[in-house]
Amino acid sequence: MTPNAAPGTSRRSFLASTAVAAAAVAGGMPLLAACGGSDSGSRDGTTSGKDAKKILPTFVASGVVTPDIPSKNGSALGFTSKLDLATLKTSVPKKLGKGGKVTIMAPFWGSPPKGDNAYYKAMNDLIGVDVHWQNQDGNTYDQKLGAVLASSDVPDVVVVPGWNMGGKIPSAIIGKFADLGPYLSGDAVKEFPNLAAIPTEAWQRSIFGGKLMGLPMPASYVPNIVPCYRQDIFDKEGYEVPKSAAEFLALCKEITNAKAKRWACGDMKWTAFNSFGVLSGAEKPLGWNTVDGKLVYRIETEEYLEALEWTRKLFAAGVVHPDFELGKSQATDPAPKFAKGEFLIWNNDISNWYGQTANQATQNPDFKIWGMDIFGHDGGDPLLWATQPANIFAFVNKKASESVVRDALAVANVTAAPYGTKEYMLTNYGVEGTHYTVKDGVPVKNDKGNNEVMNAYGMIDGPAATIAHPDFPAVAKGQVEWQQRMGAFTKKSAFWGMQITEPGRFTNLSNNMEQLEDDIARGRKKISDMQQFVSEWKSKGGDKLRDWYQKILDENGSAAK
């Protein structure tokens, strides 16, 4: 995150705005009755309906702070006013921690600060808990996570991002972590007001094996991939934002001049999926939906193949910057070349909109990017599919004492404080005068703040999805309004909001699918290769997996709306 950044929509967006984590972002549901397995850690399925209602915390909206832009169509809350430290609200009037020690393992991007730093001390004093961090490299976190969960030495609290929740991790979660229901279900959550203000659908995603196990990071369910473009260059050259797939390709051909080292765009695969109405694919349950009375997976649809073909056309036309030819194995950070104007359109997590703006503010004052509305491929309205209302979770060790559990919840209650509160400022900016100062209503971190106030406490929990950039309020407004416009075209598929654990026998079914997508887009493979992959996917277990999901749907109903 850039020096003066306030987190955007979620921890996912927060991580995406750092260069090292950009590749991790792309982007899973009422809860279902469990479909089998046991409480030992192998339970499959999900929980919903009456069973979920018994488990879910009571929702109590926070009235501490009023946003400048209310949520609409699933958007985040927006804050565009300047900060006045004298008017910050208090959302945690008394320490809920009892002074105990809590060890927390979480992914970390960058170099972790020393454990006795001023930020950690201030946070621990506010919470009333002695937190000890076991930060792990975010780039290899899945490996460390698997090793820790397979051992008997599990920290008191472990953060698990959704993109690290493959393979045996969901089963390990059910076997290794505590049921938080006795502390949070129903009115019990009112002891922790900021947790009570977390939207119910985020809590629904936190039910594993029929129990409330995770502390969720709420997120907007509007698709998070934004095709950002260099508005400054568009205005200068007279380019118009396209409104169809054909217009986009034509514009790209107009922009591209390889001899002058200018190309139109980066890899537009995720925008293609949105433009053609392909079911969400970052998490498997969202890739399933009922079409004409039959349950289908995203890769079986014509829209999916059409989106891949359109992406292939962009590469074949030579309008994609050469650095994107390598796909996921690409080692070059695209940001500097985007800043130079070597390519003008870059789809990325919504946080990139702010991140690039802030990065270029001093060195390139004419630089301006904006979010392009997603167009329907045929020029009509797009059909977008909702992403998950939470996709990063913190879990408490099953062996933790009640006092440790309560101390962990005290930590989460502070980090979930809403924007505009003293707790939020400390969590995200540190101590005034030590880590930052406020100039003209904008908090500015100093070197100490940039070193110490990093992605630690903010990984535990957060408030309802929020976008606030005091240094660039116009960007915050633009991001929220983009979400509101796109949210009007966003639908929830059959399994939206569900936390589903697939049986282990289906774990490897989709291996190599993403690589095949990228190979097709770059002309190294053909559409027929994907059709062959789909055929093999069905015979190797895809059809049986369909039956398994159909049973869940039959027993619990659809979340589609």
Sequence and secondary structure as in RCSB ss.txt:
>XXXX:A:sequence
MTPNAAPGTSRRSFLASTAVAAAAVAGGMPLLAACGGSDSGSRDGTTSGKDAKKILPTFVASGVVTPDIPSKNGS
ALGFTSKLDLATLKTSVPKKLGKGGKVTIMAPFWGSPPKGDNAYYKAMNDLIGVDVHWQNQDGNTYDQKLGAVLA
SSDVPDVVVVPGWNMGGKIPSAIIGKFADLGPYLSGDAVKEFPNLAAIPTEAWQRSIFGGKLMGLPMPASYVPNI
VPCYRQDIFDKEGYEVPKSAAEFLALCKEITNAKAKRWACGDMKWTAFNSFGVLSGAEKPLGWNTVDGKLVYRIE
TEEYLEALEWTRKLFAAGVVHPDFELGKSQATDPAPKFAKGEFLIWNNDISNWYGQTANQATQNPDFKIWGMDIF
GHDGGDPLLWATQPANIFAFVNKKASESVVRDALAVANVTAAPYGTKEYMLTNYGVEGTHYTVKDGVPVKNDKGN
NEVMNAYGMIDGPAATIAHPDFPAVAKGQVEWQQRMGAFTKKSAFWGMQITEPGRFTNLSNNMEQLEDDIARGRK
KISDMQQFVSEWKSKGGDKLRDWYQKILDENGSAAK
>XXXX:A:secstr
  TT    SSHHHHHHTSGGGGGG         EEE  TTTT EE   HHHHHHHSB      S   SB   TT 
 EEE S   GGG B S  S    S EEEEEEEE S    TT HHHHHHHHHHT EEEEEEEEGGGHHHHHHHHHT
SS   SEEEEEGGG  TTHHHHHHHHB   HHHHTBGGGGGSHHHHTS HHHHHTTEETTEE EEEEE   S  E
EEEEEHHHHHHHT    SSHHHHHHHHHHH BGGGTBEEES  HHHHHHHTT    SSGGGGEEEETTEEEEGGG
SHHHHHHHHHHHHHHHTT B GGGGGGGG  S SHHHHHHTSEEEEEEETHHHHHHHHHHTTT TT  EEE    
 TTSS   EE   SEEEEEEEBTT  HHHHHHHHHHHHHHT  TTBHHHHHHHH SBTTTEEEETTEEEE HHHH
HHSSSSGGGT   SSEEE TT HHHHHHHHHHHHHHHTTEE  TTTT   B  GGGTTTTTTHHHHHHHHHTTSS
 HHHHHHHHHHHIIIIIHHHHHHHHHHHHHH     
